[in-house]
């Protein structure tokens, strides 16, 4: 099964119902739990700030691998390959790097394998890509620069063909520049000091709506800070649109146009897809850091109707889309973080869609702090498994739940 068939981060962030009105489903699947806590996996490194995760098939063996970053210790980037009942850890970046949350992957150099992208955090003005050394992994991964000037902090990156020219571009937030940038891949990305970059959108810190869930946001959040990236053809013109910061951006006449979805919900995880049959794709926004609802936005004659899927999400820094129960309708994978001993009932769960905007909840695990969790076929058997990675909760740590089907 191809990479994108079981790993959609449309990515990679409602009819009137609340969590209490959701039909909670008794677990339909059995999940076998693997953890670094039990010695099932080697820890990524000894640092306690695990920032980013990424899933793709790096070695082209048909089974998805995963990559974990950490921003305080070396090695800063490692990847895990499935070997029997275990996952073998290998090093991508043996230096310490100040890597932020967010990631992307693409065959950047055109040699037939997947290369990877991560961005620098609040003490770095850089965005990097690493050249995949496939098929000889005894060679080191070479790091190249996409951006090494301007302001710091790059939370979220995304590849897509956003101008309809048949080539992939990279979009990324640069929070301290208050800007969404788009970078064109150079003809020779290995020799370019920086990629050609243009501004898509810049937000102001002087004036904006009061944010949904403002009281729950962390103290380090900058004024009006924007996050979250997803893609979908919202206006149905045949070109992928960029979704992020409570907005979507369309391309026409050689420029990008801002369209507001919800100006009161900019600091979020974002996803999009056909959750309600017919019409334009719907957009999902949920707070990544803080406490606020998960919202579904349905387009109706130029107006986005906002309704809650979950009334309260506690640091929901995981949001992905896919048909997880393979019934032909899109579902959501979401998980909550923990800081210290807080949020002891943090949930890792599926919200199974019915194609009409309603969802059924299946809880995979409770009490685990998950940040940038991923849902993908991690064992190559054709169904969805779950990768759980914390930010700081009990870090360094990894958890994997393998889907073993119905009991």
C-alpha positions in Angstrom: 0.0 0.0 0.0 1.5 3.4 -0.9 2.6 5.9 1.7 -0.2 8.3 1.2 -2.9 5.6 1.3 -2.5 5.1 5.0 -0.9 8.4 6.1 -2.9 11.5 5.5 -1.9 14.7 7.3 -4.0 17.0 5.3 -1.5 18.0 7.1 -0.8 17.6 9.1 -5.2 21.3 14.0 -20.3 20.8 13.3 -23.6 20.0 13.4 -24.8 20.9 16.8 -23.4 18.2 19.1 -21.0 18.1 22.0 -18.8 15.4 23.5 -21.7 14.3 25.8 -23.8 13.8 22.7 -21.2 11.8 20.9 -22.0 8.1 20.8 -19.0 6.6 22.7 -18.1 3.3 21.2 -16.9 0.3 23.1 -13.4 -0.3 21.7 -13.9 -2.0 18.3 -10.2 -2.8 18.0 -7.6 -4.3 20.3 -4.4 -2.3 20.6 -1.1 -3.9 21.6 1.0 -1.4 23.4 4.8 -1.0 23.0 6.8 1.6 24.9 10.3 2.8 25.7 9.1 2.6 29.3 9.1 -1.2 28.9 12.2 -1.4 26.8 10.3 -2.2 23.6 12.0 0.7 21.8 15.2 2.6 22.3 14.7 6.2 23.5 15.5 8.8 20.9 18.1 10.6 23.0 18.5 11.7 26.6 16.8 15.1 26.2 13.4 15.9 27.6 11.9 18.2 24.9 10.8 16.0 22.0 9.4 18.5 19.4 8.6 16.9 16.0 7.5 13.6 14.5 7.2 12.5 10.9 6.1 9.2 9.2 7.1 8.1 5.8 8.8 5.1 4.0 12.5 6.2 4.2 14.0 2.9 3.1 11.4 2.0 0.4 10.7 -1.4 1.9 6.9 -0.8 1.8 6.6 -0.4 5.6 6.4 3.1 7.1 9.2 4.4 9.2 9.1 7.3 11.7 11.3 10.2 12.6 11.6 11.9 16.0 13.4 15.2 16.9 14.6 16.6 20.2 15.9 20.2 20.7 18.2 20.0 23.8 20.5 17.1 23.2 22.3 15.2 20.4 21.4 13.3 18.3 18.6 15.7 17.4 17.0 13.7 14.6 16.6 9.9 14.7 14.5 7.4 12.7 13.0 4.0 13.5 12.7 1.1 11.2 10.5 -1.9 11.9 12.5 -5.1 12.5 10.4 -8.1 13.5 8.6 -7.2 16.8 10.9 -4.2 17.4 11.9 -0.9 15.9 15.6 -0.3 15.2 16.8 3.3 15.9 19.2 5.0 13.5 20.7 8.5 13.6 19.9 11.2 11.0 21.4 14.3 12.7 24.2 13.6 15.3 24.5 17.3 16.3 22.2 19.2 18.7 19.8 21.5 16.8 17.0 23.8 18.0 14.2 22.0 16.1 10.6 23.2 16.5 7.4 21.1 16.1 6.2 20.5 12.5 7.7 18.5 9.6 7.3 17.7 6.0 8.7 15.1 3.5 9.2 15.0 -0.3 11.6 13.7 -2.9 13.4 17.1 -2.9 16.4 16.2 -5.0 14.5 14.0 -7.5 16.4 10.8 -6.8 13.4 8.6 -6.0 13.4 8.6 -2.2 11.9 10.7 0.5 13.9 13.6 2.0 12.8 15.3 5.2 12.3 18.9 6.4 12.3 20.5 9.9 12.4 24.1 11.1 14.2 25.9 13.8 12.4 27.1 17.0 12.4 30.5 18.8 16.3 30.6 19.0 16.8 29.7 15.3 16.2 31.5 12.0 16.8 28.4 10.0 14.7 25.8 8.1 16.6 22.6 7.0 16.2 19.6 4.7 18.1 16.3 4.9 19.1 14.2 1.9 18.1 10.6 2.2 21.1 8.4 1.6 19.0 5.5 0.3 20.0 2.7 -0.5 23.2 3.0 1.6 22.3 3.9 5.1 25.9 3.4 6.3 26.3 6.9 4.8 25.4 10.0 6.8 22.3 12.1 6.0 23.5 15.5 4.6 21.8 18.6 6.0 21.0 21.6 3.7 19.5 24.9 4.3 16.1 26.2 3.1 16.2 29.4 5.1 19.0 30.9 7.2 18.1 34.6 7.5 15.3 36.7 9.0 13.3 36.0 12.1 13.2 32.9 14.3 10.6 30.2 15.0 9.1 28.0 12.3 6.2 26.0 13.8 4.7 23.9 10.9 5.7 23.1 7.3 3.8 21.6 4.4 4.4 20.6 0.8 1.8 21.0 -2.0 1.2 22.3 -5.4 -0.3 25.6 -4.3 -0.1 27.5 -7.6 -1.2 24.8 -10.0 2.1 24.6 -11.9 2.6 20.9 -11.4 5.5 21.4 -9.0 5.6 21.1 -5.2 6.2 24.2 -3.1 6.9 24.4 0.7 4.9 26.6 2.9 5.9 27.3 6.5 5.0 29.7 9.3 7.7 32.0 10.7 6.1 33.1 13.9 8.6 35.8 15.0 8.2 37.4 11.5 4.4 37.0 11.9 4.4 35.6 8.4 3.4 32.6 6.3 6.1 32.0 3.7 6.1 29.9 0.5 9.4 28.5 -0.8 10.1 27.3 -4.4 12.4 24.2 -4.7 15.5 25.4 -6.5 16.7 23.6 -9.7 19.7 22.4 -7.6 18.6 22.3 -4.0 22.0 21.0 -2.8 23.9 24.1 -3.9 21.4 26.7 -3.0 22.2 28.7 0.1 18.6 29.6 0.5 15.4 28.7 -1.4 13.5 31.5 -3.2 10.9 32.6 -0.7 7.8 34.8 -0.9 5.4 36.1 1.7 1.9 34.7 1.5 0.4 36.5 4.5 1.6 38.7 7.4 -0.5 39.1 10.6 -0.4 42.1 13.0 0.2 42.0 16.7 -1.6 45.3 17.1 -5.2 44.4 16.4 -7.1 41.1 16.2 -10.2 39.4 17.7 -10.1 37.9 21.1 -9.1 34.3 20.7 -11.3 31.3 21.4 -10.1 29.7 24.5 -7.8 32.6 25.3 -7.8 31.9 29.0 -6.3 28.5 28.4 -3.3 29.5 26.3 0.2 29.2 27.7 2.1 32.3 28.9 4.8 31.9 26.3 2.3 32.3 23.4 3.1 35.5 21.4 0.3 38.1 20.8 -2.0 36.8 18.0 0.5 34.0 17.2 -0.6 31.8 14.2 0.0 28.1 13.7 -1.3 25.1 11.9 -1.2 24.0 8.3 -3.3 21.8 6.1 -4.3 21.7 2.4 -7.4 21.1 0.4 -9.1 22.5 -2.7 -11.5 24.6 -0.7 -12.8 26.7 -3.6 -12.9 23.7 -6.0 -10.9 25.3 -8.7 -8.5 22.4 -9.2 -5.6 24.0 -7.2 -4.7 23.0 -3.6 -5.4 25.8 -1.1 -3.3 26.5 2.0 -5.1 26.3 5.3 -3.7 27.8 8.5 -4.1 30.5 11.2 -7.9 30.3 11.0 -7.7 31.2 7.2 -7.3 29.6 3.8 -5.3 31.1 0.9 -6.1 30.7 -2.7 -4.0 31.3 -5.8 -5.1 33.3 -8.8 -3.6 36.0 -11.1 -0.1 35.2 -9.8 -0.9 36.0 -6.2 -2.4 34.5 -3.0 -5.6 35.7 -1.5 -6.5 35.5 2.2 -9.9 34.1 3.1 -11.1 34.1 6.7 -12.5 30.9 8.2 -12.4 32.0 11.9 -10.3 35.0 12.9 -10.9 34.1 16.6 -9.1 30.7 16.3 -5.6 31.2 14.8 -3.4 29.3 17.2 -4.5 25.8 16.3 -3.9 22.5 14.6 -5.7 22.3 11.3 -7.2 19.6 9.0 -9.6 19.5 6.1 -11.6 17.0 4.1 -15.1 15.9 3.0 -16.6 15.3 6.4 -20.1 16.2 5.1 -21.0 14.7 1.7 -21.3 17.2 -1.1 -20.2 20.8 -1.4 -16.9 22.2 -0.4 -14.5 20.4 2.0 -14.9 21.1 5.7 -12.2 22.5 7.9 -11.3 21.2 11.4 -9.5 23.5 14.0 -8.5 22.5 17.5 -6.2 24.1 20.0 -2.7 22.8 20.0 -1.5 24.5 23.2 -4.3 25.5 25.6 -7.8 24.5 26.4 -10.6 25.2 23.8 -13.1 23.3 21.7 -12.6 21.3 18.5 -14.6 22.9 15.8 -15.9 21.8 12.4 -16.4 24.6 9.8 -18.9 24.1 7.0 -19.0 26.5 4.1 -22.4 27.8 3.2 -22.7 30.4 0.5 -19.7 32.4 1.5 -20.1 31.9 5.3 -18.3 29.4 7.5 -20.8 27.8 10.0 -18.9 26.8 13.2 -20.1 24.0 15.4 -18.3 22.0 18.1 -17.3 18.4 17.8 -15.7 18.4 21.3 -16.5 21.2 23.7 -13.2 21.0 25.6 -9.8 19.8 24.3 -6.8 20.1 26.7 -3.7 20.8 24.6 -4.8 18.8 21.5 -1.5 19.0 19.6 -2.4 16.0 17.4 -4.9 16.1 14.5 -4.9 13.9 11.5 -7.5 12.8 8.9 -8.1 9.4 7.3 -10.7 6.7 6.7 -9.5 4.8 9.7 -12.3 2.2 9.9 -12.4 1.9 6.1 -16.2 2.6 5.7 -15.7 5.3 3.0 -16.1 8.2 5.4 -13.4 10.5 6.7 -12.5 10.2 10.4 -10.3 12.2 12.8 -7.3 11.1 15.0 -6.7 13.4 17.9 -4.8 13.3 21.2 -4.1 15.5 24.2 -0.8 16.5 25.8 0.2 16.4 29.5 2.6 18.7 31.3 4.0 17.1 34.5 1.1 15.4 36.3 -1.6 17.6 34.8 -4.5 16.4 32.6 -4.4 12.8 34.0 -7.4 11.8 31.8 -5.7 12.9 28.6 -7.2 11.0 25.7 -5.8 9.5 22.5 -8.9 8.8 20.4 -10.5 8.3 17.0 -13.6 10.3 16.0 -15.3 8.2 13.4 -17.2 10.2 10.8 -20.6 9.2 9.2 -20.3 11.6 6.2 -23.0 13.8 7.6 -20.9 15.7 10.1 -21.5 13.5 13.1 -18.8 11.4 14.9 -18.5 8.4 17.1 -15.7 8.3 19.6 -13.3 5.4 20.1 -10.7 5.9 22.9 -7.4 4.2 22.2 -5.6 5.2 25.4 -6.1 7.4 28.5 -3.5 9.1 30.6 -0.7 9.4 28.0 0.7 12.8 27.1 0.8 12.8 23.3 2.3 15.7 21.2 2.3 15.4 17.4 1.1 11.8 17.5 0.7 10.0 14.2 -1.7 7.4 12.9 -0.3 5.2 10.1 0.3 1.6 9.2 3.5 1.1 11.2 3.7 -2.7 10.8 2.7 -3.1 7.2 -0.4 -5.2 7.7 -2.8 -2.8 6.0 -4.5 -1.2 9.0 -3.8 1.9 11.1 -1.5 1.9 14.1 -0.7 4.8 16.5 2.6 6.5 17.3 2.6 8.4 20.6 5.3 11.0 21.3 5.2 13.4 24.2 6.7 16.9 24.3 8.0 16.9 27.9 5.8 14.4 29.7 8.0 11.6 31.0 10.4 12.4 28.1 12.4 10.9 26.6 9.7 8.5 25.7 7.8 6.8 22.8 4.6 4.7 22.8 3.2 2.7 19.9 -0.2 1.1 19.8 -0.5 -1.7 17.1 -4.0 -2.3 15.8 -4.7 -6.0 16.2 -8.3 -5.8 14.8 -11.6 -6.6 16.4 -11.6 -8.7 19.7 
